[in-house]
Amino acid sequence: MTDFPPRRTARELDRDDPLSRFADRFEIPDGQYMDGNSLGPISEDAERSLDRVVDEWRELGIRGWTDPDEPWFTYAERLGSMTAPLVGADEAEVVVANSTTVNIHTLVGTFLDVVDSPTVLVNDLDFPTDHYAIRAQVRQRGYDPDEHLIAVESRDGRTIEEDDVVAAMDEHDPGIVFLPSVLYRSGQLLDVARITEAAHDRGILAGFDLAHSVGAVDHDLSGVGVDFAVWCGYKYLNGGPGAIAGLYVNREHFGETPALAGWWGHDKETQFDMNLTFTPAADAGAWQIGTVPMLSAAPLEGSLRMFEEAGIETVREKSVSLTTHLVDLVDALSEAGYDCDVGTPRDPDRRGGHVAVEHPEAYRVSLALKERGVVVDYRPPNVVRICPAPLYNSHEDVWEVADELRTILDEAAYEQFDRQDGGVT
Ligand SMILES: *Cc1c(COP(=O)(O)O)cnc(C)c1O
């Protein structure tokens, strides 16, 4: 216990924080919000862009599609351009559209139609919706997903070895490898460049789900030649519950036929000619489907401007510093004899924006934290996910969360909660 670092160590780390000015622009309920990897909080900036679009709707009505400074008709392309620096892509390669799950459907479907092998390589720690969508796409092409969805197995239940991914490419000859950049439970950051290169060496396409990294980790999708990617707008991007998602298609694949075609993906110049022949846009915009949901997109504009202002490299640097601090504090607890452990890789290059704290009573520990105003979430069987987000959390916030954890473990305060497992918390 005596070895638990004092609050002052956190304050020292906060002293030169280049992002400290952003926290006041978020509205966060009392306590500690450590769940930005599930749902980012509201900011003044996001609210302002949403309010502006509501005003445009009121004042301009249908003319909103054409008349505002940011016309709704090209708003998805505009937000795509604003997102491009976060993922390291050209503006034309990114658009906001649909939901993440729908984007997996349309992109995996599109590329299944292009490749020779109908097998998709995934992993057994994936977020479930990714498998549901891919299985459906494989099935719709007349193949048995039990045979053609191959999941690389984790050795330790936490992480996926890139070596195993490469070995599985050789063993199963997939047409596509589709992996998360960051695993949603353990927070492991996979080596996107290495996997992409290994895939391309074997004539395999590489796609990634960036849901747990976009807005926390900088990416270089174009630079490393990733073929396609998807991500959420409501996690680290703070776009609001159910916000419009994003997608990236490498320019090499412009002109492929979208699996789920719709008029919003039509070439913008002639979209309103209402021709019954679908002429897809010449860029990533082609993978849009229906009308851009303006009210689920507008908050993202203000939020993306904050990222423009902050710079994604600075965001990533602070994120690494926050998670390193958290790892150190949890290590101090386990050295002091508490039954908790860090389930996230310790190498910052292999870590996304959150830390998985493992404890046999993780479920009840997460309830005890929440009772003390610390918002975290529980992921079965034994993980409390703690996510300090660079734009609104400080090292001192992290310290306070670890200090609450210390008190809870010290007093076995979690024992007052029912042991009933299951469900999302
Ligand atoms: C959050 C998340 C999703 C969510 O998909 P929606 O379509 O927005 O519900 C998908 N995949 C991963 C890996 C996620 O973390």
PDBQT file of the ligand as one rigid body, heavy atoms in Angstrom, charges set to zero:
ROOT
HETATM    1  C1  LIG A 501     -18.493  -0.545 -31.348  1.00  0.00    +0.000 C 
HETATM    2  C2  LIG A 501     -18.132  -1.504 -32.421  1.00  0.00    +0.000 A 
HETATM    3  C3  LIG A 501     -19.022  -1.786 -33.460  1.00  0.00    +0.000 A 
HETATM    4  C4  LIG A 501     -20.403  -1.172 -33.452  1.00  0.00    +0.000 C 
HETATM    5  O1  LIG A 501     -21.080  -1.272 -34.640  1.00  0.00    +0.000 OA
HETATM    6  P1  LIG A 501     -22.436  -0.451 -34.840  1.00  0.00    +0.000 P 
HETATM    7  O2  LIG A 501     -22.871  -0.798 -36.182  1.00  0.00    +0.000 OA
HETATM    8  O3  LIG A 501     -22.132   0.986 -34.614  1.00  0.00    +0.000 OA
HETATM    9  O4  LIG A 501     -23.403  -0.914 -33.780  1.00  0.00    +0.000 OA
HETATM   10  C5  LIG A 501     -18.605  -2.654 -34.462  1.00  0.00    +0.000 A 
HETATM   11  N1  LIG A 501     -17.376  -3.226 -34.431  1.00  0.00    +0.000 NA
HETATM   12  C6  LIG A 501     -16.509  -2.976 -33.421  1.00  0.00    +0.000 A 
HETATM   13  C7  LIG A 501     -15.167  -3.633 -33.419  1.00  0.00    +0.000 C 
HETATM   14  C8  LIG A 501     -16.860  -2.121 -32.392  1.00  0.00    +0.000 A 
HETATM   15  O5  LIG A 501     -16.020  -1.891 -31.386  1.00  0.00    +0.000 OA
ENDROOT
TORSDOF 0
